[in-house]
Amino acid sequence: MTIAPVPAPSDAQNDGDWTLGADAVIPQRVSLSPAEIDMLLRPDLSDMDGGAPEHVDDKSLPDLIDLRSPETLARDIASAVSLSLRQACEVDAVALMERATRGDFASCAVEMTDPGLVLLFGKEGAPVSAALVVSHSLANLFIEPACGGTGLAGQNTRQLTELDASILGALLSPVAAAFGDDYQLCHVEHRHRHAAALMPAREAIAADVAIAVGDDEASAKIVFIERTADETDMQGGQSSPDGLTAVLTARLARLSVPASRISSLKPGDTLLLGLPPDQPVDLLSGGRDGRLTAEGALGRKGEKIAVRISKRGPALKS
């Protein structure tokens, strides 16, 4: 007489109870994968504050857009300026984006081939944080029709005066709302060296735009300081509003690898980073090329990779 072995029960059959009578059923031991071993070797950060893990963008998506890139931020501001021109200023004009760069605020604002008037914006009692630089041609397109003239593009030989600055300031002051709540026009300057002296020594985003006024176009530049969700609003001293999000990137290292090496990579190959095991992770605000916000130690919490902050803000300079 042959007795068939009793099959091991499944989780579903026993509601997770792996006992059969008085004898425990021990599942067969399996080896750990390299990824599981690597995870176990990471420092245990289980004492971190609880809560669900943060959302991580799927970097495998080829069409993933960096929402904090200079081009995206500049396009958003240009769109807001266009709406302000149309609705608040009641001018038939729009700002057409051409390119965006990062750089020193004053340098970005005054470097134009045809500089005219500089409109400075900010919050009351706070440093200037945005500027609209209009060319001579654009100034004529705005000012002359407001005074009963024709305002033809290209007529930029007339020297702009303080009266022109006052007229343009009265006409375009509502554009301040495009840069944020509680922003206002601080000053309009026709002397560019003086305008640069009023600007803070901070990094800014500069958007080269063509502003179409009716059927004519002329050049302008929109310059503004990027404000991220993880920093204090330096203009007003208020914390960033709840619900605002920003791209936060954890960066361990960058490699310069010959193209021939990359094309020959296959599963199992190793790239040596040349870093010590305790190398801190850089946390960047604003995408892969954003501002260094904090440093942290890489570890694990449960089955998830985690980062414990070790330095932040001014401590990064020490």
Secondary structure as the mmCIF struct_conf table of DSSP 4:
data_model
#
loop_
_struct_conf.conf_type_id
_struct_conf.id
_struct_conf.beg_label_comp_id
_struct_conf.beg_label_asym_id
_struct_conf.beg_label_seq_id
_struct_conf.end_label_comp_id
_struct_conf.end_label_asym_id
_struct_conf.end_label_seq_id
HELX_LH_PP_P HELX_LH_PP_P1 ILE A 3 SER A 10
HELX_RH_AL_P HELX_RH_AL_P1 ASP A 11 ASN A 14
TURN_TY1_P TURN_TY1_P1 ASP A 15 GLY A 16
STRN STRN1 THR A 19 LEU A 20
TURN_TY1_P TURN_TY1_P2 GLY A 21 ALA A 22
STRN STRN2 ASP A 23 ALA A 24
HELX_LH_PP_P HELX_LH_PP_P2 ILE A 26 ARG A 29
HELX_LH_PP_P HELX_LH_PP_P3 SER A 31 SER A 33
HELX_RH_AL_P HELX_RH_AL_P2 PRO A 34 LEU A 41
BEND BEND1 ARG A 42 ARG A 42
HELX_LH_PP_P HELX_LH_PP_P4 PRO A 43 PRO A 43
STRN STRN3 ASP A 44 ASP A 44
TURN_TY1_P TURN_TY1_P3 SER A 46 ASP A 47
BEND BEND2 MET A 48 MET A 48
BEND BEND3 GLY A 51 GLY A 51
HELX_LH_PP_P HELX_LH_PP_P5 ALA A 52 HIS A 55
TURN_TY1_P TURN_TY1_P4 LYS A 59 SER A 60
TURN_TY1_P TURN_TY1_P5 PRO A 62 ASP A 63
TURN_TY1_P TURN_TY1_P6 LEU A 67 ARG A 68
BEND BEND4 SER A 69 SER A 69
HELX_RH_AL_P HELX_RH_AL_P3 PRO A 70 LEU A 83
HELX_RH_PI_P HELX_RH_PI_P1 SER A 84 ALA A 88
BEND BEND5 CYS A 89 CYS A 89
BEND BEND6 ASP A 92 ASP A 92
STRN STRN4 ALA A 93 ASP A 104
HELX_RH_AL_P HELX_RH_AL_P4 PHE A 105 VAL A 110
BEND BEND7 THR A 113 ASP A 114
STRN STRN5 PRO A 115 LYS A 123
TURN_TY1_P TURN_TY1_P7 GLU A 124 GLY A 125
BEND BEND8 ALA A 126 ALA A 126
STRN STRN6 ALA A 130 SER A 135
HELX_RH_AL_P HELX_RH_AL_P5 HIS A 136 ALA A 146
TURN_TY1_P TURN_TY1_P8 CYS A 147 GLY A 148
BEND BEND9 GLY A 149 GLY A 149
TURN_TY1_P TURN_TY1_P9 ALA A 153 GLY A 154
BEND BEND10 ARG A 158 ARG A 158
HELX_LH_PP_P HELX_LH_PP_P6 GLN A 159 LEU A 160
HELX_RH_AL_P HELX_RH_AL_P6 GLU A 162 LEU A 172
HELX_RH_3T_P HELX_RH_3T_P1 SER A 173 PHE A 179
TURN_TY1_P TURN_TY1_P10 ASP A 181 ASP A 182
STRN STRN7 TYR A 183 GLU A 189
BEND BEND11 HIS A 190 HIS A 190
HELX_RH_AL_P HELX_RH_AL_P7 HIS A 192 ALA A 197
TURN_TY1_P TURN_TY1_P11 LEU A 198 LEU A 198
BEND BEND12 MET A 199 MET A 199
BEND BEND13 ALA A 201 ARG A 202
STRN STRN8 GLU A 203 VAL A 213
TURN_TY1_P TURN_TY1_P12 GLY A 214 ASP A 215
STRN STRN9 ASP A 216 PHE A 224
TURN_TY1_P TURN_TY1_P13 ALA A 229 ASP A 230
BEND BEND14 GLU A 231 GLU A 231
STRN STRN10 ASP A 233 ASP A 233
TURN_TY1_P TURN_TY1_P14 MET A 234 GLY A 237
STRN STRN11 GLN A 238 GLN A 238
HELX_LH_PP_P HELX_LH_PP_P7 SER A 239 PRO A 241
TURN_TY1_P TURN_TY1_P15 ASP A 242 GLY A 243
STRN STRN12 LEU A 248 ARG A 251
HELX_RH_AL_P HELX_RH_AL_P8 ALA A 259 SER A 263
TURN_TY1_P TURN_TY1_P16 SER A 264 SER A 264
TURN_TY1_P TURN_TY1_P17 PRO A 267 GLY A 268
TURN_TY1_P TURN_TY1_P18 PRO A 277 ASP A 278
HELX_LH_PP_P HELX_LH_PP_P8 GLN A 279 PRO A 280
STRN STRN13 VAL A 281 SER A 285
BEND BEND15 GLY A 286 GLY A 287
TURN_TY1_P TURN_TY1_P19 ARG A 288 ASP A 289
BEND BEND16 GLY A 290 GLY A 290
STRN STRN14 ARG A 291 LYS A 301
TURN_TY1_P TURN_TY1_P20 GLY A 302 GLU A 303
STRN STRN15 LYS A 304 ARG A 312
HELX_RH_3T_P HELX_RH_3T_P2 GLY A 313 LYS A 317
#
